[in-house]
Every structure is written in C-alpha cells, then in structure tokens.
Amino acid sequence: MKKLFLFLAVVIGVLTASAKNNYSRDVNILPAEAQTILKDNFKSKVSHIKIGKDFGHIREYDVVMTDGSEISFDKHGNWKEVEVAPSSAVPSDLIPNPIITFVSENQSKAKVTSIEKKNYGYEVELSNGKDVRFTEKGKFIRYDE
C-alpha cells in the first residue's frame, strides 16, 4: 500500500511540474506570426508573456501589453482572443470585414473592445456592453445580452 501511495505521489508531482506556466518579457519567444501581429497592430510595448504549457508542450501564449490590452495566441502564433480597454478598439486588421460592416451599420457608436475565435465563429464584445455572435465567415448570428 505504501508503494502505491508513493507511486501516485511521484506521478502527481511529475504531472504538476510539467504543466507549469512560464513567464517572459522577450517578444522573440513568440512565433513569427504573433510577433508580426503585435508589431503591425499595437503601439504599446509588451509587459509580459505567459507561456501556457501542457505536459511540457506549449499550448498558448497570453500577451499583456503595457496599455492593458491582452492578446492570446495558439502555439503557432495565430490569435485566439484580443481584448482592449473600453476606451480603445480592437485593431481593424484583426476583425473580419463582415463584422466591421455589421457593427458600423447596426451599432455605429460602438467600438469592438474584444473579439474571440470560437468553434462556431466569433464572439465580439462592444464598447456599449453588447455581446454579438458571428459565424466563422462573419455572418451575424445573434446578440447575447
């Protein structure tokens, strides 16, 4: 029985150690695609980067900018989620054109403050507090209130 408990303790310890996240301030650790997105779309500097790992393999990068913006990238450098301060707007280069058109026609005074890629498409949060869902091609699905 003692051997079983010892074995389980070792396994739990190894799994816990291999799932730890690392932090960095070095933009060069990001995949090239992520570096390009940051350079082309954000004026502020990187505050820190959280490197999410599962069993020693990189799962994602969560980047926090000095202005408070947060960008999540997958392990290949594709953005998964972008969130900015309510007084700012998500860079338009990161928003599909049909979504930009829908927001400008239906919520003209609002800005996109958050966009997240989901299985069904996109979930967008507007500066007026409305949440909107779109298909992967940017077609309006519904408002989430």
C-alpha positions as CSV (number, residue, x, y, z in Angstrom):
1,M,0.0,0.0,0.0
2,K,2.9,2.4,0.8
3,K,4.4,1.7,-2.6
4,L,1.1,2.6,-4.3
5,F,0.8,5.9,-2.4
6,L,4.5,6.7,-3.2
7,F,3.9,5.9,-6.9
8,L,0.8,8.1,-7.0
9,A,2.7,11.0,-5.3
10,V,5.5,10.8,-7.8
11,V,3.1,10.7,-10.8
12,I,1.2,13.7,-9.4
13,G,4.4,15.6,-8.8
14,V,5.6,14.9,-12.3
15,L,2.3,16.0,-13.9
16,T,2.2,19.1,-11.8
17,A,5.7,20.1,-12.6
18,S,5.3,19.5,-16.4
19,A,2.1,21.6,-16.6
20,K,3.6,24.8,-15.1
21,N,3.4,28.1,-17.0
22,N,6.4,30.2,-17.7
23,Y,6.6,33.9,-18.0
24,S,8.8,36.1,-20.1
25,R,9.2,39.7,-21.4
26,D,11.1,38.7,-24.6
27,V,8.9,39.0,-27.6
28,N,11.3,36.8,-29.6
29,I,10.0,33.7,-27.8
30,L,6.7,34.2,-29.7
31,P,6.2,32.5,-33.1
32,A,6.9,34.8,-36.1
33,E,3.2,35.2,-36.9
34,A,2.4,36.5,-33.4
35,Q,5.4,38.9,-33.5
36,T,4.1,40.4,-36.8
37,I,0.6,40.8,-35.4
38,L,1.9,42.7,-32.4
39,K,4.3,44.8,-34.4
40,D,1.7,45.8,-37.0
41,N,-1.3,46.3,-34.8
42,F,-0.2,47.5,-31.3
43,K,1.7,50.7,-30.4
44,S,2.3,49.8,-26.8
45,K,5.1,47.5,-25.6
46,V,4.8,44.0,-24.3
47,S,4.5,44.0,-20.5
48,H,4.8,40.2,-20.1
49,I,4.1,36.9,-21.8
50,K,2.6,33.9,-20.1
51,I,3.6,30.7,-21.9
52,G,0.9,28.1,-21.2
53,K,2.1,24.5,-21.3
54,D,0.6,21.1,-21.0
55,F,2.9,18.3,-20.2
56,G,5.9,20.3,-21.3
57,H,4.4,21.3,-24.7
58,I,3.5,24.9,-25.4
59,R,-0.3,25.2,-25.7
60,E,-0.7,29.0,-25.9
61,Y,0.9,32.4,-25.4
62,D,-1.0,35.1,-23.4
63,V,0.5,38.5,-24.1
64,V,-0.3,41.5,-21.9
65,M,0.7,44.9,-23.3
66,T,1.7,48.0,-21.2
67,D,-1.7,49.7,-22.1
68,G,-3.6,46.8,-20.7
69,S,-4.5,45.1,-23.9
70,E,-4.4,41.3,-23.8
71,I,-3.8,39.0,-26.8
72,S,-3.9,35.2,-26.7
73,F,-2.1,33.2,-29.4
74,D,-2.1,29.5,-30.1
75,K,1.2,27.6,-30.3
76,H,1.6,28.6,-33.9
77,G,1.1,32.3,-33.4
78,N,-2.5,32.6,-34.6
79,W,-4.5,35.0,-32.4
80,K,-7.3,33.4,-30.5
81,E,-8.6,36.4,-28.4
82,V,-8.0,40.1,-28.4
83,E,-9.2,42.3,-25.6
84,V,-8.5,46.1,-25.2
85,A,-9.6,48.8,-22.8
86,P,-13.2,50.0,-23.3
87,S,-11.8,53.4,-24.4
88,S,-9.8,51.6,-27.2
89,A,-10.8,49.4,-30.1
90,V,-9.5,46.1,-31.4
91,P,-7.3,46.9,-34.4
92,S,-9.5,46.6,-37.6
93,D,-6.9,44.4,-39.3
94,L,-7.8,41.6,-36.8
95,I,-11.6,41.9,-37.4
96,P,-13.2,40.2,-40.4
97,N,-14.7,42.8,-42.8
98,P,-18.3,41.5,-42.5
99,I,-18.1,42.1,-38.7
100,I,-16.8,45.6,-39.2
101,T,-19.6,46.3,-41.6
102,F,-22.3,44.9,-39.3
103,V,-21.0,46.9,-36.3
104,S,-20.8,50.1,-38.3
105,E,-24.3,49.7,-39.7
106,N,-26.1,48.4,-36.6
107,Q,-24.1,49.8,-33.6
108,S,-22.5,52.8,-35.2
109,K,-21.5,54.5,-31.9
110,A,-19.8,51.3,-30.5
111,K,-16.3,50.0,-30.9
112,V,-15.2,46.4,-30.8
113,T,-13.4,46.0,-27.5
114,S,-13.0,42.2,-27.6
115,I,-13.0,39.5,-30.2
116,E,-12.6,35.8,-29.6
117,K,-12.4,32.9,-32.1
118,K,-14.9,30.2,-31.1
119,N,-15.8,26.8,-32.6
120,Y,-18.9,28.4,-34.3
121,G,-17.1,31.6,-35.4
122,Y,-16.5,34.8,-33.4
123,E,-17.8,36.3,-30.2
124,V,-17.5,40.1,-30.1
125,E,-17.9,42.5,-27.2
126,L,-18.8,46.1,-28.0
127,S,-18.0,49.3,-26.0
128,N,-21.7,49.7,-25.3
129,G,-21.7,46.4,-23.4
130,K,-23.4,44.3,-26.1
131,D,-22.1,40.9,-27.0
132,V,-22.6,39.7,-30.6
133,R,-22.0,36.3,-32.1
134,F,-20.9,35.8,-35.7
135,T,-20.2,32.7,-37.9
136,E,-16.7,32.0,-39.0
137,K,-17.4,33.9,-42.2
138,G,-18.6,36.9,-40.2
139,K,-22.4,36.5,-40.7
140,F,-24.5,37.8,-37.8
141,I,-25.9,35.0,-35.5
142,R,-27.4,36.9,-32.6
143,Y,-26.9,39.3,-29.7
144,D,-26.1,37.8,-26.3
145,E,-27.5,40.1,-23.6
